[in-house]
Amino acid sequence: MRPITILAFMAIATIVISCKGKEESTQMNHVMAVHDEVMPKMGQLGKLVAELKAMENDSTEIGKQYKTARIELQEANEAMMDWMQNFGNRFTPDEILNGAELSEQKKQWLNEEEVKTKALRNQINASIENAKNLLDK
């Protein structure tokens, strides 16, 4: 092979490898962005739980709805805590914060985590919206 062909091949290989690493880093950033979006809502979630708990003593249908909404909020909170613990068990701080290269297994896990964070975001947002709507009645 001619030297120019070898150099061109090496340049293309380097670009492909660096793009692949950036793709993983971008995916990790996306997962963390979803986490960062919903984490500040945990305080609001706690306040709503307290408001609903105070109102669920009502034995009518609306009292049952308050209790159901409170349970949904608590389940969303627990899901967030579980996700954070499991995510921290799967990935190192260097992988999360600095974009360290992931093994093939961890790439699969990251795909799973991206799906989980989207579901978690939906669960948290839906439970908060439901509670607010119920309390506004």
N, C-alpha and C positions, 0 to 999 in steps of 0.2 A: 504494500500500500504506500501511496505517496504521503509525505509528511503533512501536506495540506489536508488530505482526506482524513488522516488520523486526528488532526487538530479539530477539524469540523465535527467529527464524530464525538470527540471528547467534549466539545462545547455543547453539543446537543444533549449529550448524556447529563452534563452538569445542570443544564437548564431544566430538564425533565425531573431530575432528582430534587432540585431546589423548589420547583413548583409543587411537587408532591408534598414536601415538608410544609410549605406554606398553606396548602389545602388542609392538612391536618390541623395546623395552627389556627387557621380560620374557623374550622369546625369547632375546635376547643373554645375559641373566642366566642363563637355563637352560643354554645352551650352555657358558657359563663355569663353571657349577656342576658340570657333568659333568666338565669339564677339572680343576677343583679337587678333585673326588672321586678321580680316578685318578692325578693327578700325584704325590701322596705315595706311591703304590704302586711308583713307578719304582725306588726304592732297594731295596725287597723283591725286585723283579724281578731286579735286578742280583745280589743275593745268591744267589738261586735259580739263576741262570745259572752262577755260580761253583761251587755245590754239584754241579750236574748235570754240568758239564764235568769235574770231578774223578772222576766215576763212569762216564763214558761210554766209558772205555777197555776196559771189559768187552765182549768180542766176542759175548756171548750175546744173546738176544732182549731181555733187560732193559737191556743196554747200549745197544741200538738205540733203546729207548724213552726212555732218558735223553737221548740225542742229539736225538731228535725233539722232546722237551719243551724242551730248551735252544734249539733253532732257533725253536720257537714263541714262546718268551719274547723272543728277540732280534728276531723279526719284529714282535712287539707293541711293543717299545721303539722300533724304527725307525718304525713306523706313528705312534706318538705324536710323535716328533720331526718327522716329515714333516708331520703335521697342524698342529702348532704353527707351523711355518715358513709353510705355505700360508695358514693362518688370518691370521697377521700380515701376509702380503702382500696379503690381500684387504681387511682392515679397518684403520682408523686407531686409534691409542690412544684418541682422543676418542670414536670410535664404540663401542669395546669397553668402556671404563671409565666414560664419562660419558653414554652413551645418546644420542649425537648422531644426528640424523635420517639415515636411510639412503636412498640412491637406490633406484629400482625394481630395478636390477641387483643391488645389495647385499642387498636384501630376499630375492631369489631365492637368492643365495649363502648367506644366513643359514639359509634352509630346508634347503639342501644340507648345511650345516655341522652343523645339529642332527641330521640323520640320520647323518652321519659320526661325530659324537661318541658317539652311542649304540652304533654298531657298534664303535668303538674301545674303549669301556668294556667291551663284551662280550668283545672279543678279549683285552684285558688281564686281565680277571677270569678268563676261561676258561683262559688259559695259566698263570696263577698257581695256580689250583685244580688243574689237571692236574699241574703240577710238584710241588705239595705232596703230592697223593695218591700220586704215584709215589715220592717220597722217603720217605713214611711206610710204604711196603710193607716 
